[in-house]
Amino acid sequence: MTLEVQFDCTGWSEIISTMMSNCTIENLLKDAGEIFNEDIASQFWEQGDPVWLPLSPRRMEERHRNGEGDPAILIESGALLRSWSEPGGDHIEIIGSDSITVGSTLFYAELQQDGGTNAEQSHVPPRPVRLREEAVSQVAERIIVHLTGE
C-alpha cells in the first residue's frame, strides 16, 4: 500500500538548480518524505484523521481476554506504524526524479487502508492514513526556506 506525491517540475529544474546550488530536488523530496513520515506517525497516535472507527466488540473482548487491555487501534504491535513511518524493514520510500512514494509492504496494510474482509472472514472498516494538507504546507514552507536561505 503506497501513497505517492508527484511534483510537476517541468521547466523548474534549471531555475531551482540555479537558485539552490547546494540543494537538489532529491534533497527536497527527502525532506518531504521525513515530513510525511512524521505526519503519518501522528495519524496513528491520533487514531486517524478523520478518527478511525472503533474496534468491534468481538475484537475488544478478545484483547481483554488475552490481557491486552485497550491499546490504541493499529498500534498493538507497532509493526504497521513503523512500516509506514520509519525507514527500513517494511517501510517503502522511493524517491524518483520528481516524486516520492511512501508506504508499507506489510501484507495487511492495504486491508487496513481500504477496509475489506480479513482471513477470519470478519469485516474490517477502512482506517486510512493520508497526506494531510498540513504536511503538504510544511513541505511548501521547507521549499521556501531552501529557496530563500532563511
N, CA, C and O atoms as a GROMACS GRO file, in nm:
protein
  600
    1MET      N    1   0.085  -0.116   0.000
    1MET     CA    2   0.000   0.000   0.000
    1MET      C    3   0.090   0.123   0.000
    1MET      O    4   0.177   0.135   0.086
    2THR      N    5   0.070   0.212  -0.094
    2THR     CA    6   0.155   0.331  -0.101
    2THR      C    7   0.073   0.456  -0.126
    2THR      O    8  -0.039   0.450  -0.177
    3LEU      N    9   0.130   0.568  -0.091
    3LEU     CA   10   0.078   0.700  -0.125
    3LEU      C   11   0.188   0.768  -0.205
    3LEU      O   12   0.304   0.765  -0.164
    4GLU      N   13   0.154   0.828  -0.316
    4GLU     CA   14   0.256   0.894  -0.398
    4GLU      C   15   0.221   1.040  -0.414
    4GLU      O   16   0.106   1.077  -0.435
    5VAL      N   17   0.324   1.122  -0.403
    5VAL     CA   18   0.310   1.265  -0.429
    5VAL      C   19   0.402   1.294  -0.545
    5VAL      O   20   0.522   1.265  -0.540
    6GLN      N   21   0.348   1.352  -0.649
    6GLN     CA   22   0.429   1.386  -0.766
    6GLN      C   23   0.430   1.537  -0.782
    6GLN      O   24   0.326   1.602  -0.779
    7PHE      N   25   0.548   1.590  -0.800
    7PHE     CA   26   0.566   1.732  -0.820
    7PHE      C   27   0.595   1.755  -0.968
    7PHE      O   28   0.687   1.695  -1.023
    8ASP      N   29   0.519   1.839  -1.031
    8ASP     CA   30   0.543   1.873  -1.171
    8ASP      C   31   0.651   1.979  -1.174
    8ASP      O   32   0.625   2.096  -1.148
    9CYS      N   33   0.771   1.938  -1.204
    9CYS     CA   34   0.886   2.028  -1.201
    9CYS      C   35   0.927   2.069  -1.342
    9CYS      O   36   1.035   2.125  -1.360
   10THR      N   37   0.843   2.042  -1.441
   10THR     CA   38   0.875   2.076  -1.578
   10THR      C   39   0.913   2.223  -1.588
   10THR      O   40   0.837   2.311  -1.549
   11GLY      N   41   1.031   2.248  -1.640
   11GLY     CA   42   1.075   2.385  -1.658
   11GLY      C   43   1.134   2.449  -1.533
   11GLY      O   44   1.195   2.556  -1.541
   12TRP      N   45   1.118   2.389  -1.420
   12TRP     CA   46   1.164   2.448  -1.295
   12TRP      C   47   1.301   2.397  -1.252
   12TRP      O   48   1.371   2.464  -1.176
   13SER      N   49   1.340   2.280  -1.300
   13SER     CA   50   1.465   2.220  -1.254
   13SER      C   51   1.584   2.314  -1.271
   13SER      O   52   1.664   2.329  -1.179
   14GLU      N   53   1.596   2.377  -1.388
   14GLU     CA   54   1.710   2.467  -1.412
   14GLU      C   55   1.702   2.589  -1.321
   14GLU      O   56   1.803   2.630  -1.264
   15ILE      N   57   1.584   2.646  -1.307
   15ILE     CA   58   1.567   2.763  -1.221
   15ILE      C   59   1.601   2.728  -1.076
   15ILE      O   60   1.675   2.801  -1.010
   16ILE      N   61   1.547   2.617  -1.030
   16ILE     CA   62   1.572   2.574  -0.892
   16ILE      C   63   1.720   2.544  -0.872
   16ILE      O   64   1.778   2.582  -0.771
   17SER      N   65   1.781   2.476  -0.968
   17SER     CA   66   1.923   2.443  -0.956
   17SER      C   67   2.009   2.568  -0.946
   17SER      O   68   2.105   2.572  -0.869
   18THR      N   69   1.973   2.670  -1.025
   18THR     CA   70   2.047   2.796  -1.021
   18THR      C   71   2.031   2.864  -0.885
   18THR      O   72   2.129   2.914  -0.829
   19MET      N   73   1.909   2.864  -0.832
   19MET     CA   74   1.881   2.931  -0.705
   19MET      C   75   1.938   2.856  -0.586
   19MET      O   76   1.971   2.916  -0.484
   20MET      N   77   1.950   2.728  -0.599
   20MET     CA   78   1.990   2.645  -0.485
   20MET      C   79   2.107   2.558  -0.523
   20MET      O   80   2.091   2.437  -0.543
   21SER      N   81   2.223   2.614  -0.534
   21SER     CA   82   2.338   2.538  -0.580
   21SER      C   83   2.372   2.423  -0.486
   21SER      O   84   2.431   2.324  -0.528
   22ASN      N   85   2.337   2.435  -0.360
   22ASN     CA   86   2.368   2.328  -0.264
   22ASN      C   87   2.247   2.242  -0.231
   22ASN      O   88   2.254   2.156  -0.144
   23CYS      N   89   2.136   2.263  -0.300
   23CYS     CA   90   2.015   2.186  -0.270
   23CYS      C   91   1.957   2.132  -0.400
   23CYS      O   92   1.951   2.202  -0.501
   24THR      N   93   1.915   2.008  -0.397
   24THR     CA   94   1.862   1.944  -0.517
   24THR      C   95   1.716   1.905  -0.496
   24THR      O   96   1.666   1.903  -0.383
   25ILE      N   97   1.649   1.874  -0.606
   25ILE     CA   98   1.513   1.822  -0.598
   25ILE      C   99   1.511   1.697  -0.511
   25ILE      O  100   1.418   1.677  -0.432
   26GLU      N  101   1.614   1.614  -0.524
   26GLU     CA  102   1.622   1.491  -0.444
   26GLU      C  103   1.622   1.525  -0.295
   26GLU      O  104   1.555   1.458  -0.216
   27ASN      N  105   1.699   1.627  -0.256
   27ASN     CA  106   1.702   1.667  -0.115
   27ASN      C  107   1.567   1.719  -0.068
   27ASN      O  108   1.524   1.690   0.043
   28LEU      N  109   1.499   1.796  -0.154
   28LEU     CA  110   1.366   1.844  -0.119
   28LEU      C  111   1.269   1.728  -0.102
   28LEU      O  112   1.186   1.728  -0.011
   29LEU      N  113   1.279   1.628  -0.190
   29LEU     CA  114   1.191   1.512  -0.180
   29LEU      C  115   1.222   1.431  -0.055
   29LEU      O  116   1.131   1.376   0.008
   30LYS      N  117   1.350   1.422  -0.017
   30LYS     CA  118   1.386   1.355   0.108
   30LYS      C  119   1.324   1.429   0.227
   30LYS      O  120   1.270   1.367   0.318
   31ASP      N  121   1.333   1.563   0.224
   31ASP     CA  122   1.270   1.642   0.330
   31ASP      C  123   1.120   1.616   0.333
   31ASP      O  124   1.061   1.600   0.441
   32ALA      N  125   1.057   1.611   0.215
   32ALA     CA  126   0.913   1.583   0.207
   32ALA      C  127   0.883   1.447   0.269
   32ALA      O  128   0.786   1.432   0.342
   33GLY      N  129   0.966   1.348   0.239
   33GLY     CA  130   0.947   1.215   0.296
   33GLY      C  131   0.952   1.216   0.447
   33GLY      O  132   0.870   1.150   0.512
   34GLU      N  133   1.047   1.289   0.504
   34GLU     CA  134   1.056   1.298   0.650
   34GLU      C  135   0.930   1.362   0.708
   34GLU      O  136   0.877   1.315   0.808
   35ILE      N  137   0.884   1.468   0.645
   35ILE     CA  138   0.762   1.535   0.693
   35ILE      C  139   0.642   1.442   0.681
   35ILE      O  140   0.562   1.432   0.774
   36PHE      N  141   0.629   1.373   0.568
   36PHE     CA  142   0.516   1.282   0.550
   36PHE      C  143   0.523   1.167   0.650
   36PHE      O  144   0.420   1.127   0.705
   37ASN      N  145   0.643   1.112   0.674
   37ASN     CA  146   0.657   1.002   0.770
   37ASN      C  147   0.613   1.046   0.910
   37ASN      O  148   0.542   0.974   0.980
   38GLU      N  149   0.656   1.166   0.951
   38GLU     CA  150   0.617   1.219   1.082
   38GLU      C  151   0.465   1.240   1.089
   38GLU      O  152   0.403   1.210   1.191
   39ASP      N  153   0.407   1.291   0.981
   39ASP     CA  154   0.263   1.316   0.980
   39ASP      C  155   0.185   1.185   0.984
   39ASP      O  156   0.083   1.175   1.054
   40ILE      N  157   0.231   1.086   0.912
   40ILE     CA  158   0.164   0.956   0.914
   40ILE      C  159   0.172   0.895   1.054
   40ILE      O  160   0.073   0.841   1.103
   41ALA      N  161   0.288   0.904   1.118
   41ALA     CA  162   0.301   0.853   1.255
   41ALA      C  163   0.202   0.923   1.347
   41ALA      O  164   0.139   0.858   1.431
   42SER      N  165   0.189   1.054   1.333
   42SER     CA  166   0.096   1.127   1.420
   42SER      C  167  -0.048   1.083   1.396
   42SER      O  168  -0.130   1.087   1.488
   43GLN      N  169  -0.080   1.042   1.273
   43GLN     CA  170  -0.215   0.993   1.246
   43GLN      C  171  -0.243   0.864   1.324
   43GLN      O  172  -0.356   0.842   1.368
   44PHE      N  173  -0.142   0.780   1.340
   44PHE     CA  174  -0.160   0.658   1.420
   44PHE      C  175  -0.188   0.696   1.565
   44PHE      O  176  -0.280   0.643   1.626
   45TRP      N  177  -0.108   0.789   1.621
   45TRP     CA  178  -0.125   0.827   1.761
   45TRP      C  179  -0.256   0.902   1.784
   45TRP      O  180  -0.314   0.893   1.892
   46GLU      N  181  -0.302   0.975   1.682
   46GLU     CA  182  -0.430   1.047   1.692
   46GLU      C  183  -0.548   0.956   1.660
   46GLU      O  184  -0.664   0.997   1.672
   47GLN      N  185  -0.519   0.833   1.619
   47GLN     CA  186  -0.621   0.735   1.582
   47GLN      C  187  -0.699   0.777   1.458
   47GLN      O  188  -0.820   0.758   1.450
   48GLY      N  189  -0.627   0.834   1.362
   48GLY     CA  190  -0.683   0.867   1.233
   48GLY      C  191  -0.726   1.011   1.221
   48GLY      O  192  -0.746   1.081   1.320
   49ASP      N  193  -0.740   1.053   1.096
   49ASP     CA  194  -0.790   1.187   1.065
   49ASP      C  195  -0.861   1.180   0.931
   49ASP      O  196  -0.797   1.189   0.827
   50PRO      N  197  -0.993   1.164   0.933
   50PRO     CA  198  -1.082   1.165   1.049
   50PRO      C  199  -1.061   1.039   1.136
   50PRO      O  200  -1.003   0.940   1.092
   51VAL      N  201  -1.110   1.047   1.259
   51VAL     CA  202  -1.089   0.940   1.357
   51VAL      C  203  -1.143   0.807   1.302
   51VAL      O  204  -1.253   0.799   1.249
   52TRP      N  205  -1.060   0.703   1.319
   52TRP     CA  206  -1.097   0.570   1.272
   52TRP      C  207  -1.213   0.514   1.352
   52TRP      O  208  -1.234   0.551   1.468
   53LEU      N  209  -1.289   0.425   1.289
   53LEU     CA  210  -1.397   0.355   1.360
   53LEU      C  211  -1.337   0.271   1.471
   53LEU      O  212  -1.226   0.220   1.456
   54PRO      N  213  -1.408   0.254   1.582
   54PRO     CA  214  -1.354   0.174   1.693
   54PRO      C  215  -1.345   0.026   1.656
   54PRO      O  216  -1.403  -0.019   1.557
   55LEU      N  217  -1.271  -0.047   1.737
   55LEU     CA  218  -1.263  -0.192   1.720
   55LEU      C  219  -1.400  -0.253   1.745
   55LEU      O  220  -1.483  -0.196   1.817
   56SER      N  221  -1.423  -0.368   1.685
   56SER     CA  222  -1.550  -0.437   1.706
   56SER      C  223  -1.558  -0.487   1.850
   56SER      O  224  -1.455  -0.509   1.913
   57PRO      N  225  -1.679  -0.505   1.902
   57PRO     CA  226  -1.693  -0.560   2.038
   57PRO      C  227  -1.622  -0.695   2.050
   57PRO      O  228  -1.563  -0.725   2.154
   58ARG      N  229  -1.627  -0.778   1.944
   58ARG     CA  230  -1.561  -0.909   1.948
   58ARG      C  231  -1.410  -0.892   1.963
   58ARG      O  232  -1.348  -0.963   2.042
   59ARG      N  233  -1.351  -0.799   1.889
   59ARG     CA  234  -1.206  -0.777   1.897
   59ARG      C  235  -1.168  -0.717   2.032
   59ARG      O  236  -1.064  -0.752   2.088
   60MET      N  237  -1.251  -0.628   2.085
   60MET     CA  238  -1.223  -0.571   2.218
   60MET      C  239  -1.227  -0.681   2.324
   60MET      O  240  -1.142  -0.684   2.412
   61GLU      N  241  -1.325  -0.770   2.315
   61GLU     CA  242  -1.334  -0.883   2.410
   61GLU      C  243  -1.212  -0.973   2.398
   61GLU      O  244  -1.157  -1.018   2.498
   62GLU      N  245  -1.169  -0.999   2.275
   62GLU     CA  246  -1.051  -1.082   2.252
   62GLU      C  247  -0.927  -1.018   2.315
   62GLU      O  248  -0.847  -1.088   2.378
   63ARG      N  249  -0.911  -0.890   2.298
   63ARG     CA  250  -0.796  -0.820   2.359
   63ARG      C  251  -0.804  -0.827   2.511
   63ARG      O  252  -0.703  -0.852   2.577
   64HIS      N  253  -0.922  -0.806   2.566
   64HIS     CA  254  -0.938  -0.811   2.712
   64HIS      C  255  -0.906  -0.952   2.763
   64HIS      O  256  -0.835  -0.967   2.862
   65ARG      N  257  -0.958  -1.053   2.695
   65ARG     CA  258  -0.937  -1.192   2.735
   65ARG      C  259  -0.788  -1.228   2.730
   65ARG      O  260  -0.740  -1.305   2.813
   66ASN      N  261  -0.714  -1.173   2.634
   66ASN     CA  262  -0.572  -1.202   2.620
   66ASN      C  263  -0.484  -1.111   2.706
   66ASN      O  264  -0.362  -1.116   2.697
   67GLY      N  265  -0.549  -1.028   2.790
   67GLY     CA  266  -0.474  -0.940   2.877
   67GLY      C  267  -0.410  -0.823   2.805
   67GLY      O  268  -0.317  -0.761   2.856
   68GLU      N  269  -0.460  -0.794   2.685
   68GLU     CA  270  -0.401  -0.685   2.606
   68GLU      C  271  -0.460  -0.550   2.644
   68GLU      O  272  -0.413  -0.447   2.596
   69GLY      N  273  -0.562  -0.550   2.727
   69GLY     CA  274  -0.623  -0.424   2.766
   69GLY      C  275  -0.690  -0.356   2.648
   69GLY      O  276  -0.754  -0.422   2.566
   70ASP      N  277  -0.676  -0.226   2.641
   70ASP     CA  278  -0.742  -0.150   2.536
   70ASP      C  279  -0.641  -0.061   2.464
   70ASP      O  280  -0.652   0.061   2.468
   71PRO      N  281  -0.540  -0.124   2.397
   71PRO     CA  282  -0.442  -0.040   2.328
   71PRO      C  283  -0.506   0.032   2.210
   71PRO      O  284  -0.613  -0.006   2.161
   72ALA      N  285  -0.441   0.133   2.166
   72ALA     CA  286  -0.491   0.211   2.053
   72ALA      C  287  -0.504   0.123   1.929
   72ALA      O  288  -0.433   0.023   1.914
   73ILE      N  289  -0.595   0.161   1.841
   73ILE     CA  290  -0.618   0.089   1.717
   73ILE      C  291  -0.493   0.097   1.630
   73ILE      O  292  -0.433   0.203   1.616
   74LEU      N  293  -0.455  -0.016   1.572
   74LEU     CA  294  -0.343  -0.030   1.479
   74LEU      C  295  -0.206  -0.002   1.541
   74LEU      O  296  -0.109   0.021   1.469
   75ILE      N  297  -0.198  -0.004   1.674
   75ILE     CA  298  -0.069   0.016   1.739
   75ILE      C  299  -0.037  -0.101   1.832
   75ILE      O  300   0.058  -0.094   1.910
   76GLU      N  301  -0.114  -0.206   1.825
   76GLU     CA  302  -0.097  -0.319   1.916
   76GLU      C  303   0.047  -0.368   1.919
   76GLU      O  304   0.107  -0.377   2.026
   77SER      N  305   0.105  -0.399   1.802
   77SER     CA  306   0.245  -0.441   1.798
   77SER      C  307   0.337  -0.328   1.755
   77SER      O  308   0.458  -0.332   1.780
   78GLY      N  309   0.282  -0.229   1.690
   78GLY     CA  310   0.361  -0.118   1.638
   78GLY      C  311   0.419  -0.144   1.500
   78GLY      O  312   0.481  -0.055   1.441
   79ALA      N  313   0.401  -0.266   1.446
   79ALA     CA  314   0.461  -0.300   1.318
   79ALA      C  315   0.406  -0.215   1.203
   79ALA      O  316   0.483  -0.168   1.119
   80LEU      N  317   0.274  -0.196   1.200
   80LEU     CA  318   0.216  -0.118   1.091
   80LEU      C  319   0.259   0.029   1.101
   80LEU      O  320   0.293   0.091   1.000
   81LEU      N  321   0.258   0.083   1.220
   81LEU     CA  322   0.305   0.220   1.242
   81LEU      C  323   0.448   0.236   1.192
   81LEU      O  324   0.478   0.329   1.117
   82ARG      N  325   0.537   0.145   1.233
   82ARG     CA  326   0.677   0.152   1.191
   82ARG      C  327   0.691   0.138   1.039
   82ARG      O  328   0.772   0.206   0.976
   83SER      N  329   0.609   0.048   0.981
   83SER     CA  330   0.622   0.024   0.838
   83SER      C  331   0.581   0.146   0.755
   83SER      O  332   0.629   0.163   0.643
   84TRP      N  333   0.494   0.228   0.808
   84TRP     CA  334   0.451   0.349   0.738
   84TRP      C  335   0.544   0.466   0.766
   84TRP      O  336   0.556   0.555   0.681
   85SER      N  337   0.611   0.470   0.880
   85SER     CA  338   0.675   0.594   0.922
   85SER      C  339   0.824   0.587   0.951
   85SER      O  340   0.887   0.692   0.970
   86GLU      N  341   0.884   0.468   0.955
   86GLU     CA  342   1.025   0.458   0.990
   86GLU      C  343   1.102   0.386   0.880
   86GLU      O  344   1.068   0.273   0.844
   87PRO      N  345   1.205   0.450   0.825
   87PRO     CA  346   1.285   0.386   0.721
   87PRO      C  347   1.339   0.250   0.766
   87PRO      O  348   1.372   0.230   0.882
   88GLY      N  349   1.347   0.157   0.671
   88GLY     CA  350   1.394   0.022   0.698
   88GLY      C  351   1.278  -0.075   0.708
   88GLY      O  352   1.162  -0.034   0.702
   89GLY      N  353   1.308  -0.200   0.724
   89GLY     CA  354   1.206  -0.303   0.743
   89GLY      C  355   1.101  -0.303   0.632
   89GLY      O  356   1.134  -0.314   0.514
   90ASP      N  357   0.975  -0.292   0.671
   90ASP     CA  358   0.864  -0.298   0.578
   90ASP      C  359   0.824  -0.162   0.522
   90ASP      O  360   0.722  -0.150   0.455
   91HIS      N  361   0.904  -0.059   0.549
   91HIS     CA  362   0.875   0.077   0.502
   91HIS      C  363   0.914   0.091   0.355
   91HIS      O  364   1.019   0.043   0.312
   92ILE      N  365   0.828   0.157   0.278
   92ILE     CA  366   0.859   0.190   0.140
   92ILE      C  367   0.886   0.339   0.133
   92ILE      O  368   0.808   0.420   0.182
   93GLU      N  369   0.997   0.374   0.072
   93GLU     CA  370   1.026   0.514   0.045
   93GLU      C  371   1.108   0.517  -0.083
   93GLU      O  372   1.227   0.484  -0.084
   94ILE      N  373   1.042   0.557  -0.190
   94ILE     CA  374   1.105   0.560  -0.321
   94ILE      C  375   1.109   0.705  -0.368
   94ILE      O  376   1.005   0.770  -0.382
   95ILE      N  377   1.229   0.754  -0.392
   95ILE     CA  378   1.247   0.890  -0.440
   95ILE      C  379   1.278   0.883  -0.588
   95ILE      O  380   1.378   0.825  -0.629
   96GLY      N  381   1.189   0.942  -0.668
   96GLY     CA  382   1.208   0.948  -0.812
   96GLY      C  383   1.264   1.083  -0.852
   96GLY      O  384   1.304   1.162  -0.766
   97SER      N  385   1.265   1.110  -0.981
   97SER     CA  386   1.319   1.237  -1.028
   97SER      C  387   1.229   1.354  -0.992
   97SER      O  388   1.276   1.467  -0.980
   98ASP      N  389   1.098   1.328  -0.974
   98ASP     CA  390   1.004   1.436  -0.940
   98ASP      C  391   0.894   1.390  -0.847
   98ASP      O  392   0.789   1.453  -0.838
   99SER      N  393   0.918   1.278  -0.776
   99SER     CA  394   0.813   1.228  -0.688
   99SER      C  395   0.874   1.150  -0.572
   99SER      O  396   0.989   1.107  -0.577
  100ILE      N  397   0.793   1.134  -0.469
  100ILE     CA  398   0.830   1.046  -0.358
  100ILE      C  399   0.711   0.959  -0.328
  100ILE      O  400   0.597   1.005  -0.325
  101THR      N  401   0.738   0.831  -0.306
  101THR     CA  402   0.635   0.736  -0.271
  101THR      C  403   0.669   0.681  -0.134
  101THR      O  404   0.780   0.633  -0.111
  102VAL      N  405   0.574   0.688  -0.041
  102VAL     CA  406   0.592   0.629   0.092
  102VAL      C  407   0.482   0.526   0.113
  102VAL      O  408   0.372   0.541   0.060
  103GLY      N  409   0.511   0.423   0.191
  103GLY     CA  410   0.409   0.322   0.216
  103GLY      C  411   0.461   0.208   0.299
  103GLY      O  412   0.564   0.218   0.366
  104SER      N  413   0.388   0.097   0.294
  104SER     CA  414   0.415  -0.020   0.374
  104SER      C  415   0.407  -0.145   0.287
  104SER      O  416   0.320  -0.156   0.200
  105THR      N  417   0.497  -0.240   0.312
  105THR     CA  418   0.490  -0.369   0.242
  105THR      C  419   0.421  -0.476   0.326
  105THR      O  420   0.410  -0.590   0.282
  106LEU      N  421   0.374  -0.441   0.447
  106LEU     CA  422   0.307  -0.541   0.530
  106LEU      C  423   0.182  -0.593   0.458
  106LEU      O  424   0.108  -0.516   0.398
  107PHE      N  425   0.161  -0.723   0.467
  107PHE     CA  426   0.051  -0.786   0.393
  107PHE      C  427  -0.086  -0.731   0.432
  107PHE      O  428  -0.179  -0.738   0.351
  108TYR      N  429  -0.102  -0.678   0.551
  108TYR     CA  430  -0.233  -0.630   0.594
  108TYR      C  431  -0.249  -0.478   0.583
  108TYR      O  432  -0.353  -0.424   0.621
  109ALA      N  433  -0.148  -0.409   0.532
  109ALA     CA  434  -0.155  -0.263   0.522
  109ALA      C  435  -0.269  -0.220   0.430
  109ALA      O  436  -0.343  -0.127   0.462
  110GLU      N  437  -0.285  -0.287   0.317
  110GLU     CA  438  -0.391  -0.250   0.223
  110GLU      C  439  -0.529  -0.274   0.283
  110GLU      O  440  -0.620  -0.194   0.263
  111LEU      N  441  -0.545  -0.384   0.358
  111LEU     CA  442  -0.672  -0.413   0.423
  111LEU      C  443  -0.707  -0.302   0.524
  111LEU      O  444  -0.821  -0.258   0.530
  112GLN      N  445  -0.609  -0.258   0.601
  112GLN     CA  446  -0.635  -0.153   0.698
  112GLN      C  447  -0.663  -0.020   0.628
  112GLN      O  448  -0.747   0.058   0.674
  113GLN      N  449  -0.595   0.006   0.518
  113GLN     CA  450  -0.612   0.131   0.446
  113GLN      C  451  -0.750   0.139   0.380
  113GLN      O  452  -0.821   0.240   0.392
  114ASP      N  453  -0.788   0.032   0.310
  114ASP     CA  454  -0.910   0.034   0.228
  114ASP      C  455  -1.030  -0.037   0.291
  114ASP      O  456  -1.143  -0.018   0.247
  115GLY      N  457  -1.004  -0.119   0.395
  115GLY     CA  458  -1.112  -0.200   0.453
  115GLY      C  459  -1.135  -0.324   0.368
  115GLY      O  460  -1.081  -0.337   0.258
  116GLY      N  461  -1.215  -0.414   0.421
  116GLY     CA  462  -1.244  -0.538   0.349
  116GLY      C  463  -1.270  -0.651   0.445
  116GLY      O  464  -1.314  -0.630   0.558
  117THR      N  465  -1.242  -0.772   0.399
  117THR     CA  466  -1.265  -0.892   0.479
  117THR      C  467  -1.130  -0.955   0.511
  117THR      O  468  -1.047  -0.975   0.422
  118ASN      N  469  -1.109  -0.986   0.640
  118ASN     CA  470  -0.982  -1.046   0.679
  118ASN      C  471  -0.987  -1.198   0.666
  118ASN      O  472  -1.086  -1.254   0.620
  119ALA      N  473  -0.878  -1.265   0.709
  119ALA     CA  474  -0.867  -1.410   0.696
  119ALA      C  475  -0.975  -1.485   0.773
  119ALA      O  476  -1.012  -1.596   0.736
  120GLU      N  477  -1.025  -1.424   0.881
  120GLU     CA  478  -1.132  -1.486   0.961
  120GLU      C  479  -1.270  -1.453   0.906
  120GLU      O  480  -1.372  -1.483   0.969
  121GLN      N  481  -1.275  -1.393   0.789
  121GLN     CA  482  -1.399  -1.352   0.723
  121GLN      C  483  -1.475  -1.246   0.801
  121GLN      O  484  -1.597  -1.235   0.790
  122SER      N  485  -1.403  -1.168   0.879
  122SER     CA  486  -1.463  -1.056   0.952
  122SER      C  487  -1.444  -0.928   0.872
  122SER      O  488  -1.342  -0.910   0.805
  123HIS      N  489  -1.544  -0.841   0.880
  123HIS     CA  490  -1.534  -0.712   0.811
  123HIS      C  491  -1.437  -0.621   0.887
  123HIS      O  492  -1.445  -0.609   1.009
  124VAL      N  493  -1.346  -0.560   0.813
  124VAL     CA  494  -1.252  -0.463   0.869
  124VAL      C  495  -1.284  -0.328   0.803
  124VAL      O  496  -1.273  -0.315   0.682
  125PRO      N  497  -1.322  -0.228   0.884
  125PRO     CA  498  -1.352  -0.098   0.823
  125PRO      C  499  -1.223  -0.030   0.778
  125PRO      O  500  -1.116  -0.058   0.833
  126PRO      N  501  -1.231   0.058   0.680
  126PRO     CA  502  -1.111   0.130   0.641
  126PRO      C  503  -1.059   0.218   0.754
  126PRO      O  504  -1.136   0.287   0.822
  127ARG      N  505  -0.929   0.214   0.773
  127ARG     CA  506  -0.863   0.301   0.871
  127ARG      C  507  -0.742   0.361   0.801
  127ARG      O  508  -0.627   0.324   0.826
  128PRO      N  509  -0.771   0.456   0.710
  128PRO     CA  510  -0.665   0.507   0.622
  128PRO      C  511  -0.572   0.609   0.686
  128PRO      O  512  -0.610   0.683   0.776
  129VAL      N  513  -0.450   0.609   0.635
  129VAL     CA  514  -0.361   0.722   0.656
  129VAL      C  515  -0.361   0.798   0.523
  129VAL      O  516  -0.385   0.740   0.417
  130ARG      N  517  -0.335   0.925   0.532
  130ARG     CA  518  -0.341   1.006   0.410
  130ARG      C  519  -0.240   1.120   0.419
  130ARG      O  520  -0.181   1.145   0.524
  131LEU      N  521  -0.222   1.186   0.307
  131LEU     CA  522  -0.138   1.305   0.306
  131LEU      C  523  -0.226   1.422   0.345
  131LEU      O  524  -0.316   1.462   0.271
  132ARG      N  525  -0.199   1.477   0.461
  132ARG     CA  526  -0.282   1.587   0.511
  132ARG      C  527  -0.230   1.720   0.460
  132ARG      O  528  -0.112   1.738   0.432
  133GLU      N  529  -0.322   1.813   0.448
  133GLU     CA  530  -0.290   1.947   0.398
  133GLU      C  531  -0.180   2.012   0.481
  133GLU      O  532  -0.094   2.082   0.427
  134GLU      N  533  -0.181   1.989   0.612
  134GLU     CA  534  -0.080   2.048   0.700
  134GLU      C  535   0.060   2.000   0.662
  134GLU      O  536   0.155   2.079   0.663
  135ALA      N  537   0.073   1.871   0.628
  135ALA     CA  538   0.204   1.818   0.590
  135ALA      C  539   0.249   1.875   0.457
  135ALA      O  540   0.366   1.909   0.440
  136VAL      N  541   0.158   1.887   0.363
  136VAL     CA  542   0.191   1.945   0.234
  136VAL      C  543   0.234   2.091   0.253
  136VAL      O  544   0.327   2.137   0.187
  137SER      N  545   0.167   2.164   0.342
  137SER     CA  546   0.206   2.303   0.372
  137SER      C  547   0.345   2.309   0.433
  137SER      O  548   0.422   2.400   0.403
  138GLN      N  549   0.377   2.213   0.519
  138GLN     CA  550   0.512   2.210   0.578
  138GLN      C  551   0.618   2.190   0.470
  138GLN      O  552   0.725   2.250   0.475
  139VAL      N  553   0.586   2.104   0.371
  139VAL     CA  554   0.680   2.082   0.261
  139VAL      C  555   0.698   2.213   0.184
  139VAL      O  556   0.811   2.250   0.150
  140ALA      N  557   0.589   2.282   0.156
  140ALA     CA  558   0.597   2.410   0.084
  140ALA      C  559   0.683   2.510   0.163
  140ALA      O  560   0.765   2.581   0.104
  141GLU      N  561   0.664   2.515   0.294
  141GLU     CA  562   0.744   2.605   0.378
  141GLU      C  563   0.892   2.567   0.372
  141GLU      O  564   0.978   2.654   0.367
  142ARG      N  565   0.919   2.438   0.373
  142ARG     CA  566   1.058   2.391   0.366
  142ARG      C  567   1.122   2.431   0.233
  142ARG      O  568   1.238   2.470   0.229
  143ILE      N  569   1.045   2.424   0.125
  143ILE     CA  570   1.096   2.464  -0.006
  143ILE      C  571   1.130   2.613  -0.005
  143ILE      O  572   1.234   2.655  -0.056
  144ILE      N  573   1.041   2.692   0.054
  144ILE     CA  574   1.066   2.837   0.061
  144ILE      C  575   1.193   2.866   0.141
  144ILE      O  576   1.272   2.952   0.102
  145VAL      N  577   1.212   2.795   0.250
  145VAL     CA  578   1.334   2.813   0.332
  145VAL      C  579   1.456   2.780   0.248
  145VAL      O  580   1.555   2.854   0.251
  146HIS      N  581   1.451   2.669   0.172
  146HIS     CA  582   1.564   2.633   0.088
  146HIS      C  583   1.590   2.738  -0.020
  146HIS      O  584   1.704   2.770  -0.051
  147LEU      N  585   1.482   2.792  -0.077
  147LEU     CA  586   1.497   2.891  -0.184
  147LEU      C  587   1.549   3.025  -0.134
  147LEU      O  588   1.630   3.089  -0.200
  148THR      N  589   1.504   3.065  -0.017
  148THR     CA  590   1.540   3.198   0.034
  148THR      C  591   1.660   3.194   0.127
  148THR      O  592   1.721   3.298   0.154
  149GLY      N  593   1.692   3.075   0.176
  149GLY     CA  594   1.804   3.065   0.270
  149GLY      C  595   1.773   3.116   0.408
  149GLY      O  596   1.863   3.136   0.489
  150GLU      N  597   1.645   3.139   0.436
  150GLU     CA  598   1.604   3.192   0.568
  150GLU      C  599   1.566   3.082   0.662
  150GLU      O  600   1.529   3.109   0.777
   0.00000   0.00000   0.00000
